[in-house]
């Protein structure tokens, strides 16, 4: 039996080639879903956390978000944050980027609000999706 998929820069092998729009808090989740809805093949995941967490709860949420972004079925990630959440947006993006896959981030409060961030996110995600669409699968 042959399995076809995508070898990632870190050597892991994924069957899917998702563009993930990753919100770092509940406040950024709607923007992430609005971006993903405009990009064929993009996915967003709901995040009901990211604010007002301490200690082990904070660490678990951070590890989970980074782990989802590093999943080999994800080909590229756009991290979207509000800007005031406890989860560090840039750190999250940098940790995911260590896997070698394309990662960019947007901060809603720095981009002039939800509408402007959604518009910018659609542009960025569109380019990321075009790049992903050019990747050729290979046999595992």
N, C-alpha and C positions, 0 to 999 in steps of 0.2 A: 504494500500500500504506500502510495506517495502522498506526502503532505506538502502543500505549497503555502508560502506565506512570505513574511518580510523579516530579513535579518536586520536587527538594529545595530547602531554603531557600537553599543556595549557588548555585542555578541549574542544577546537574547533573540529569540525567534518568536514573532507574533503571527497569528493567523489573520487577524484583522489589521486595518491600516487607518484607524480612527483619527480624526482631528478632534481633540478634546478641548472644550471651553470649560475651564475649571474655576468656579467661584470660590474665593477664600472665606466667604461669610454668607450668612442668610441674606444680608442686605445686597449682595452682588448676584444672587442666584437668578433673579428675574432678568437682569441684563445679560447674563451668560446664556440663558435659554432663548432670549430674543435674538442674540447673535447667531446661535446655533440653528435657529429656525430658518434663517436666511441663507444658510450654506449647505448645499446638498452633501450628505454624508457626515456632517459635523454632529457631535453629540455634546450635551451638557449634562452634568449630574447635579442633583439637588444637594445643597449643603445647608443644614439647619443649625450649624455651629459657627465657630470662628470668633465670637465675641464673648467677653465675660467668662473666659475659662482660665483656670489656674492649674498649676502643677501637672499631675498625671493626665488630667482631662485635656489640657492644652497640648501636651506632648503627643498624646494619642491622635488628636485631630490633625496636628501638623504632620505626623508620620503617615497617617492615612492619606491625606491629600498628596503628599510627595509620592507615596507608593502608587496611588492611582495614576499619577502623571508619568511615572516610570514604567508602568505596565507595558510589556512588549506589544500588546495589541493596539497601543496608542502610538501613532506615527509623529504627531506634533501636538503642542499644547499652547493654548492662549489662556493665561492666568488672569482672572478679572477680580479686582478687589475694590471695596468702597474707599478705603484709605484710612479708616480709623479703627479697624478691627484688630484684635490681638494677634491673629495669624499674620506673620510678616510676609507681605506679598512678594517682595523682591527675593527674599531668602527662599521662599517656596519655589519660585521660578528658577533660581540659581541651582538649587538642589536637583530639580528635575533635569535641568540642562546638563548636569554631570553625566547623564546617560547618553549624551551625544545627539539627542533628537532636537529639532527646532523648538524653541520655547520663546514666547514673548509675553509681556504683561501689560495690563492697562489698569489705571487707578481712576475710578469714577470721579472722585473729588478733585483730582488734578486735571481732568479732561473737560471740566465744565458741566458735569451732570450726566444723568442716565442717557438722554437722547444723543448727546455728542459722543459719549463713550460707545453706545450701541453702534452708531454710524461708523466710527473709527474702527471698532471691533469687527464689523462686517468687512471693511476694507482689508484689514490685516488677516482675518480668518480666510477671506477669499483667496489671498495670495498664498497662504499656507496650504489651503486645499488644492490649489493648482500645482504646487510643488509636490504634494503627496500623490497626486494623480499621475505623476510622471514616474513614480517608483515602480519597478518591475518586481513581481513576486519571484521567488525561487523555491526550489525543492529543499526540504529540510534534510 
